[in-house]
């Protein structure tokens, strides 16, 4: 028992150290070189510490998730819709995991470091002769996400790609039907302008970065996975009706 407690304590210390390092490195790009606008943080105030699923559109591999971690930490320290000075990194909020493709997380030493910050690796797709021949989550990947949800918050990107208006993956809806978590939609804008595709290099300064947390979705857990997926895609503003609203959406806003 003591060995298990020691292992958990050690893992938490490592995660906090990674959060601090990544947080310090990323803060200037979010709050100094660019302008971060946060809205809807009040929806996070009274959330339980487990069975909360954040669903978001996706614009970079890492900047999106890193920003969410920064915001969660700031809110834990009493901030409202702003980061302010990053003293929250002294004791960051670590009860959060995020879903990422296994290929992305094995890319280099830096991505492997990010994996220690709560990454859940999944095999979303694989290709043969340039063609995608499998979609959706592997059952073992689903179990990993379910286990994480039972004790933490989890961030997932239902589209599984940074391409705007790509269709959502049904695996997210199936997990929602199984676990019945609180589902918080997030809509982000501007990250594709400010950062490169990986989200690790600053591409443009003085960009408005927007993160909008919406109210928890009222989900009929008995509805079909397709219906739940349609509700999610609409909530994160990646459905066809948003595609048709204006040319600026085509640019990945």
C-alpha contacts under 8 A as a table, 3 or more apart, distances in Angstrom:
res1	aa1	res2	aa2	distance
1	X	4	X	5.17
1	X	5	X	6.34
2	X	5	X	5.12
2	X	6	X	6.04
3	X	6	X	5.05
3	X	7	X	6.07
4	X	7	X	5.06
4	X	8	X	6.21
5	X	8	X	5.17
5	X	9	X	6.10
6	X	9	X	5.08
6	X	10	X	6.03
7	X	10	X	5.12
7	X	11	X	6.10
8	X	11	X	5.09
8	X	12	X	6.17
9	X	12	X	5.16
9	X	13	X	6.27
10	X	13	X	5.12
10	X	14	X	6.27
11	X	14	X	5.12
11	X	15	X	6.18
12	X	15	X	5.01
12	X	16	X	6.13
12	X	94	X	7.74
13	X	16	X	5.11
13	X	17	X	6.18
14	X	17	X	5.09
14	X	18	X	6.24
14	X	116	X	7.40
15	X	18	X	5.10
15	X	19	X	6.11
15	X	94	X	7.01
15	X	116	X	5.98
15	X	117	X	5.06
15	X	118	X	7.30
16	X	19	X	5.01
16	X	20	X	6.12
16	X	91	X	7.20
16	X	92	X	6.36
16	X	94	X	6.67
16	X	117	X	7.74
17	X	20	X	5.10
17	X	21	X	6.23
18	X	21	X	5.14
18	X	22	X	6.00
18	X	113	X	7.23
18	X	114	X	7.27
18	X	116	X	6.98
18	X	117	X	6.03
19	X	22	X	5.29
19	X	23	X	5.67
19	X	69	X	7.95
19	X	89	X	7.24
19	X	92	X	6.78
19	X	94	X	7.78
19	X	117	X	6.35
20	X	23	X	5.00
20	X	24	X	6.04
20	X	89	X	5.28
20	X	90	X	6.93
20	X	92	X	7.19
21	X	24	X	5.38
21	X	25	X	6.25
22	X	25	X	5.15
22	X	26	X	6.02
22	X	66	X	7.63
23	X	26	X	5.26
23	X	27	X	5.83
23	X	66	X	7.35
23	X	70	X	6.64
23	X	89	X	6.71
24	X	27	X	5.48
24	X	28	X	7.81
24	X	86	X	7.83
24	X	89	X	7.65
25	X	28	X	7.12
26	X	29	X	5.62
26	X	30	X	6.56
26	X	66	X	7.58
27	X	30	X	5.23
27	X	31	X	5.91
27	X	32	X	7.38
27	X	86	X	7.64
28	X	31	X	5.41
28	X	32	X	4.69
28	X	33	X	5.92
28	X	34	X	7.93
29	X	32	X	6.04
29	X	33	X	5.10
29	X	34	X	6.02
29	X	202	X	6.74
30	X	33	X	6.58
30	X	34	X	5.48
30	X	35	X	6.60
30	X	36	X	6.07
30	X	67	X	7.54
30	X	209	X	7.71
31	X	34	X	5.64
31	X	35	X	5.66
31	X	36	X	5.90
31	X	83	X	7.60
32	X	35	X	7.01
33	X	205	X	5.42
33	X	206	X	5.95
34	X	194	X	7.65
34	X	205	X	5.48
34	X	206	X	4.42
34	X	207	X	5.03
34	X	208	X	6.32
34	X	209	X	7.13
35	X	206	X	6.38
35	X	207	X	6.08
35	X	208	X	4.90
35	X	209	X	5.87
36	X	82	X	7.80
36	X	208	X	6.09
36	X	209	X	4.68
36	X	210	X	5.92
36	X	211	X	7.68
37	X	81	X	7.47
37	X	82	X	7.25
37	X	208	X	7.11
37	X	209	X	6.00
37	X	210	X	4.80
37	X	211	X	6.32
38	X	41	X	7.17
38	X	81	X	4.83
38	X	82	X	6.13
38	X	210	X	6.03
38	X	211	X	4.97
38	X	212	X	5.96
38	X	213	X	7.95
39	X	81	X	5.61
39	X	211	X	6.44
39	X	212	X	4.85
39	X	213	X	6.16
40	X	43	X	5.80
40	X	44	X	7.90
40	X	81	X	7.19
40	X	212	X	5.83
40	X	213	X	4.61
40	X	214	X	5.91
40	X	215	X	7.59
41	X	44	X	5.50
41	X	45	X	7.10
41	X	75	X	7.57
41	X	80	X	6.51
41	X	81	X	5.57
41	X	212	X	7.95
41	X	213	X	6.16
42	X	45	X	5.38
42	X	80	X	7.53
43	X	46	X	7.32
43	X	47	X	7.68
43	X	213	X	6.96
43	X	214	X	6.93
43	X	215	X	5.75
43	X	216	X	7.44
44	X	47	X	5.55
45	X	75	X	7.63
47	X	52	X	7.58
48	X	51	X	7.39
48	X	52	X	7.31
49	X	52	X	7.44
49	X	95	X	7.22
49	X	151	X	7.11
49	X	152	X	5.85
49	X	153	X	6.58
50	X	149	X	6.05
50	X	150	X	5.78
50	X	151	X	4.71
50	X	152	X	4.24
50	X	153	X	5.47
51	X	149	X	4.77
51	X	150	X	5.43
51	X	151	X	6.75
51	X	152	X	6.37
51	X	153	X	6.19
51	X	154	X	7.93
51	X	179	X	7.50
51	X	180	X	7.73
51	X	181	X	4.70
51	X	182	X	6.31
52	X	149	X	6.67
52	X	152	X	7.16
52	X	153	X	4.83
52	X	154	X	6.39
52	X	181	X	5.29
52	X	182	X	4.74
52	X	183	X	6.01
52	X	184	X	7.42
53	X	149	X	7.27
53	X	153	X	5.96
53	X	154	X	5.00
53	X	155	X	5.97
53	X	156	X	7.36
53	X	181	X	6.22
53	X	182	X	6.05
53	X	183	X	4.84
53	X	184	X	6.21
54	X	153	X	7.54
54	X	154	X	6.11
54	X	155	X	4.65
54	X	156	X	6.16
54	X	183	X	5.83
54	X	184	X	4.77
54	X	185	X	5.82
54	X	186	X	6.86
55	X	155	X	6.15
55	X	156	X	5.21
55	X	157	X	5.70
55	X	158	X	6.64
55	X	183	X	7.07
55	X	184	X	6.25
55	X	185	X	4.94
55	X	186	X	6.02
55	X	232	X	7.54
55	X	236	X	7.34
56	X	155	X	7.68
56	X	156	X	6.58
56	X	157	X	5.20
56	X	158	X	7.11
56	X	185	X	5.87
56	X	186	X	4.60
56	X	187	X	5.87
56	X	188	X	7.43
56	X	236	X	5.86
57	X	157	X	5.96
57	X	158	X	7.42
57	X	159	X	7.16
57	X	162	X	7.82
57	X	164	X	7.80
57	X	186	X	7.03
57	X	187	X	6.02
57	X	188	X	6.59
57	X	236	X	5.93
57	X	237	X	7.76
57	X	238	X	7.10
58	X	61	X	7.65
58	X	64	X	7.07
58	X	157	X	6.17
58	X	159	X	7.51
58	X	160	X	7.78
58	X	161	X	6.60
58	X	162	X	4.87
58	X	163	X	7.57
58	X	164	X	7.57
58	X	188	X	7.57
59	X	64	X	6.98
59	X	162	X	4.65
59	X	163	X	7.24
59	X	164	X	7.63
59	X	188	X	7.87
59	X	189	X	7.97
59	X	191	X	6.08
59	X	192	X	5.41
59	X	197	X	7.38
59	X	252	X	7.66
60	X	63	X	5.89
60	X	64	X	6.16
60	X	162	X	6.04
60	X	191	X	6.84
60	X	192	X	6.33
60	X	195	X	7.41
60	X	196	X	7.14
60	X	197	X	4.92
60	X	198	X	5.30
60	X	199	X	5.00
61	X	64	X	7.01
61	X	65	X	7.90
61	X	162	X	7.39
61	X	197	X	6.42
61	X	198	X	4.59
61	X	199	X	5.75
62	X	65	X	5.47
62	X	66	X	6.10
62	X	198	X	5.96
62	X	199	X	5.08
62	X	200	X	6.83
63	X	66	X	5.09
63	X	67	X	6.02
63	X	191	X	7.38
63	X	195	X	7.58
63	X	198	X	7.46
63	X	199	X	4.52
63	X	200	X	6.65
64	X	67	X	5.32
64	X	68	X	6.49
64	X	188	X	7.86
64	X	191	X	7.32
64	X	199	X	7.59
65	X	68	X	5.09
65	X	69	X	6.34
65	X	98	X	7.44
65	X	155	X	7.82
66	X	69	X	5.11
66	X	70	X	6.32
67	X	70	X	5.03
67	X	71	X	6.23
68	X	71	X	5.07
68	X	72	X	6.08
69	X	72	X	5.17
69	X	73	X	6.19
69	X	93	X	7.40
70	X	73	X	5.22
70	X	74	X	6.22
70	X	83	X	7.26
71	X	74	X	5.05
71	X	75	X	6.14
71	X	82	X	7.48
71	X	83	X	6.36
72	X	75	X	5.21
72	X	76	X	6.18
72	X	93	X	6.32
73	X	76	X	5.08
73	X	77	X	6.53
73	X	88	X	5.75
73	X	89	X	6.99
73	X	91	X	7.98
73	X	92	X	5.12
73	X	93	X	4.83
74	X	77	X	5.21
74	X	78	X	6.56
74	X	79	X	5.30
74	X	80	X	7.91
74	X	82	X	7.42
74	X	83	X	5.58
74	X	84	X	7.79
74	X	86	X	7.52
74	X	88	X	5.73
75	X	78	X	4.97
75	X	79	X	4.76
75	X	80	X	6.35
75	X	81	X	7.88
76	X	79	X	7.33
76	X	88	X	7.85
76	X	93	X	6.72
77	X	88	X	6.13
79	X	82	X	6.18
79	X	83	X	6.74
79	X	84	X	7.53
80	X	83	X	7.99
83	X	86	X	6.76
85	X	88	X	7.87
86	X	89	X	5.84
87	X	90	X	5.71
88	X	91	X	5.75
88	X	92	X	5.72
89	X	92	X	4.81
93	X	96	X	7.55
94	X	117	X	7.86
95	X	151	X	7.93
95	X	152	X	5.15
95	X	153	X	6.24
96	X	118	X	6.64
96	X	152	X	5.36
96	X	153	X	4.51
96	X	154	X	5.53
96	X	155	X	7.47
97	X	117	X	7.56
97	X	118	X	4.51
97	X	119	X	5.73
97	X	120	X	6.72
97	X	148	X	6.96
97	X	152	X	6.92
97	X	153	X	6.20
97	X	154	X	4.68
97	X	155	X	6.21
98	X	118	X	6.25
98	X	119	X	5.09
98	X	120	X	5.83
98	X	154	X	5.38
98	X	155	X	4.49
98	X	156	X	5.95
99	X	119	X	5.99
99	X	120	X	4.76
99	X	121	X	6.05
99	X	122	X	6.98
99	X	145	X	7.73
99	X	154	X	7.46
99	X	155	X	6.27
99	X	156	X	5.17
99	X	157	X	7.34
100	X	104	X	7.10
100	X	105	X	7.07
100	X	119	X	6.57
100	X	120	X	6.07
100	X	121	X	5.11
100	X	122	X	6.16
100	X	156	X	7.80
101	X	104	X	5.40
101	X	105	X	6.61
101	X	121	X	5.41
101	X	122	X	5.02
101	X	123	X	5.81
101	X	124	X	6.25
101	X	160	X	7.95
102	X	105	X	5.23
102	X	106	X	6.36
102	X	121	X	4.67
102	X	122	X	5.38
102	X	123	X	5.88
103	X	106	X	5.42
103	X	107	X	6.49
103	X	123	X	7.82
104	X	107	X	5.40
104	X	111	X	7.29
105	X	108	X	7.53
105	X	111	X	5.01
105	X	112	X	5.70
105	X	114	X	7.65
105	X	115	X	6.47
105	X	121	X	7.30
106	X	109	X	7.77
106	X	111	X	6.41
106	X	112	X	5.97
107	X	111	X	6.19
107	X	112	X	7.50
108	X	111	X	5.49
108	X	112	X	6.34
109	X	112	X	5.02
109	X	113	X	6.22
110	X	113	X	5.00
110	X	114	X	6.44
111	X	114	X	4.97
111	X	115	X	6.34
112	X	115	X	4.98
112	X	116	X	6.99
113	X	116	X	5.46
113	X	117	X	7.32
114	X	117	X	5.26
114	X	118	X	7.65
114	X	119	X	7.06
115	X	118	X	5.94
115	X	119	X	4.56
115	X	120	X	7.62
116	X	119	X	6.52
120	X	144	X	7.07
120	X	145	X	6.98
121	X	141	X	7.42
122	X	137	X	7.01
122	X	138	X	7.48
122	X	141	X	5.40
123	X	126	X	7.48
123	X	137	X	6.65
123	X	138	X	6.70
123	X	141	X	7.32
124	X	134	X	7.91
124	X	135	X	6.28
124	X	136	X	5.77
124	X	137	X	5.62
124	X	138	X	7.54
124	X	160	X	7.20
125	X	132	X	6.68
125	X	133	X	7.34
125	X	134	X	5.37
125	X	135	X	5.28
125	X	136	X	7.04
126	X	132	X	5.82
126	X	133	X	6.36
126	X	134	X	6.07
126	X	135	X	7.96
127	X	130	X	5.83
127	X	131	X	5.14
127	X	132	X	4.42
127	X	133	X	5.86
127	X	134	X	7.69
128	X	131	X	5.31
128	X	132	X	6.59
128	X	133	X	6.92
132	X	135	X	7.69
135	X	169	X	7.66
136	X	169	X	5.95
136	X	170	X	6.56
136	X	171	X	5.56
137	X	141	X	6.13
137	X	142	X	6.23
137	X	171	X	5.63
138	X	141	X	5.12
138	X	142	X	6.31
139	X	142	X	4.98
139	X	143	X	6.34
140	X	143	X	5.13
140	X	144	X	6.47
141	X	144	X	5.13
141	X	145	X	6.49
142	X	145	X	5.24
142	X	146	X	6.18
142	X	171	X	7.78
142	X	175	X	7.09
143	X	146	X	5.01
143	X	147	X	6.10
144	X	147	X	5.24
144	X	148	X	6.26
145	X	148	X	5.08
145	X	149	X	6.17
145	X	154	X	7.76
146	X	149	X	5.12
146	X	150	X	6.36
146	X	175	X	6.96
146	X	179	X	6.82
147	X	150	X	5.24
147	X	151	X	7.11
148	X	151	X	5.68
148	X	152	X	5.72
148	X	153	X	7.50
148	X	154	X	6.93
149	X	152	X	5.17
149	X	153	X	5.98
149	X	154	X	6.04
149	X	179	X	7.79
149	X	181	X	7.75
157	X	160	X	5.57
157	X	161	X	7.74
158	X	168	X	5.05
158	X	169	X	5.47
158	X	170	X	7.88
158	X	172	X	6.08
159	X	162	X	7.73
159	X	166	X	5.98
159	X	167	X	5.84
159	X	168	X	4.23
159	X	169	X	5.75
160	X	168	X	7.45
160	X	169	X	7.18
161	X	164	X	7.99
161	X	166	X	7.33
162	X	197	X	7.98
163	X	166	X	5.92
163	X	252	X	7.65
164	X	238	X	7.07
164	X	249	X	7.99
164	X	250	X	7.34
164	X	252	X	5.45
165	X	238	X	4.91
165	X	239	X	6.53
165	X	240	X	7.46
165	X	243	X	6.85
166	X	238	X	7.60
168	X	229	X	6.81
168	X	233	X	6.76
169	X	172	X	6.29
169	X	173	X	7.91
169	X	229	X	7.77
170	X	173	X	5.33
170	X	174	X	6.45
170	X	225	X	6.45
170	X	226	X	6.93
170	X	229	X	6.42
171	X	174	X	5.06
171	X	175	X	6.29
172	X	175	X	5.27
172	X	176	X	6.36
172	X	229	X	7.56
173	X	176	X	5.00
173	X	177	X	6.23
173	X	225	X	5.12
173	X	226	X	7.50
173	X	228	X	5.84
173	X	229	X	5.61
174	X	177	X	5.09
174	X	178	X	6.28
174	X	225	X	5.92
175	X	178	X	5.07
175	X	179	X	6.02
175	X	180	X	7.78
176	X	179	X	5.40
176	X	180	X	5.05
176	X	181	X	6.24
176	X	221	X	7.37
177	X	180	X	5.49
177	X	221	X	5.25
177	X	222	X	7.19
177	X	225	X	7.55
180	X	221	X	6.71
182	X	216	X	6.36
182	X	217	X	7.42
183	X	216	X	5.38
183	X	217	X	5.68
184	X	213	X	6.97
184	X	214	X	6.24
184	X	215	X	6.31
184	X	216	X	4.69
184	X	217	X	6.40
185	X	213	X	6.17
185	X	214	X	5.43
185	X	215	X	7.31
185	X	216	X	7.05
185	X	217	X	7.42
185	X	232	X	7.33
185	X	235	X	6.03
185	X	236	X	5.76
186	X	211	X	6.91
186	X	212	X	5.54
186	X	213	X	4.76
186	X	214	X	6.17
186	X	235	X	7.93
186	X	236	X	5.92
187	X	210	X	7.89
187	X	211	X	5.94
187	X	212	X	5.15
187	X	213	X	6.79
187	X	236	X	5.27
187	X	237	X	6.95
188	X	191	X	7.41
188	X	209	X	7.48
188	X	210	X	5.43
188	X	211	X	4.62
188	X	212	X	6.34
189	X	192	X	7.74
189	X	209	X	5.84
189	X	210	X	5.00
189	X	211	X	6.75
189	X	252	X	7.86
189	X	253	X	5.18
190	X	193	X	5.37
190	X	194	X	6.52
190	X	207	X	6.79
190	X	208	X	6.02
190	X	209	X	4.77
190	X	210	X	6.44
190	X	253	X	6.01
191	X	194	X	5.18
191	X	195	X	5.92
191	X	199	X	7.90
191	X	209	X	6.01
192	X	195	X	5.61
192	X	196	X	6.69
192	X	197	X	6.87
192	X	252	X	7.25
192	X	253	X	7.93
193	X	196	X	7.74
193	X	203	X	7.01
193	X	204	X	6.49
193	X	207	X	7.13
194	X	202	X	5.94
194	X	203	X	5.14
194	X	204	X	4.60
194	X	205	X	6.34
194	X	207	X	5.94
194	X	209	X	7.92
195	X	198	X	7.59
195	X	199	X	5.01
195	X	200	X	6.82
195	X	201	X	5.61
195	X	202	X	4.64
195	X	203	X	4.74
195	X	204	X	6.78
196	X	199	X	5.11
196	X	200	X	6.71
196	X	201	X	5.65
196	X	202	X	6.58
196	X	203	X	5.84
197	X	200	X	7.99
198	X	201	X	7.55
199	X	202	X	7.55
202	X	205	X	7.38
204	X	207	X	6.75
219	X	228	X	7.20
220	X	223	X	5.44
220	X	228	X	7.72
221	X	228	X	7.93
223	X	227	X	6.26
223	X	228	X	6.62
224	X	227	X	5.25
224	X	228	X	6.39
225	X	228	X	5.14
225	X	229	X	5.99
226	X	229	X	5.02
226	X	230	X	6.18
227	X	230	X	5.10
227	X	231	X	6.34
228	X	231	X	5.06
228	X	232	X	6.29
229	X	232	X	5.08
229	X	233	X	6.16
230	X	233	X	5.22
230	X	234	X	6.17
230	X	239	X	7.44
231	X	234	X	5.24
231	X	235	X	6.18
232	X	235	X	4.97
232	X	236	X	6.26
233	X	236	X	5.32
233	X	237	X	6.08
233	X	238	X	5.18
233	X	239	X	5.14
234	X	237	X	4.93
234	X	238	X	5.97
234	X	239	X	4.98
234	X	241	X	7.95
234	X	242	X	7.84
235	X	238	X	7.70
236	X	239	X	7.96
237	X	242	X	5.85
238	X	242	X	6.17
238	X	243	X	6.92
239	X	242	X	5.61
239	X	243	X	6.52
240	X	243	X	4.87
240	X	244	X	6.33
241	X	244	X	5.35
241	X	245	X	6.59
242	X	245	X	5.14
242	X	246	X	7.76
242	X	249	X	7.51
243	X	246	X	6.88
243	X	249	X	6.12
243	X	250	X	6.94
244	X	247	X	7.81
245	X	249	X	7.46
246	X	249	X	5.83
246	X	250	X	7.49
247	X	250	X	5.22
247	X	251	X	7.06
248	X	251	X	5.33
248	X	252	X	7.17
248	X	253	X	6.27
249	X	252	X	5.28
249	X	253	X	5.14
250	X	253	X	7.38
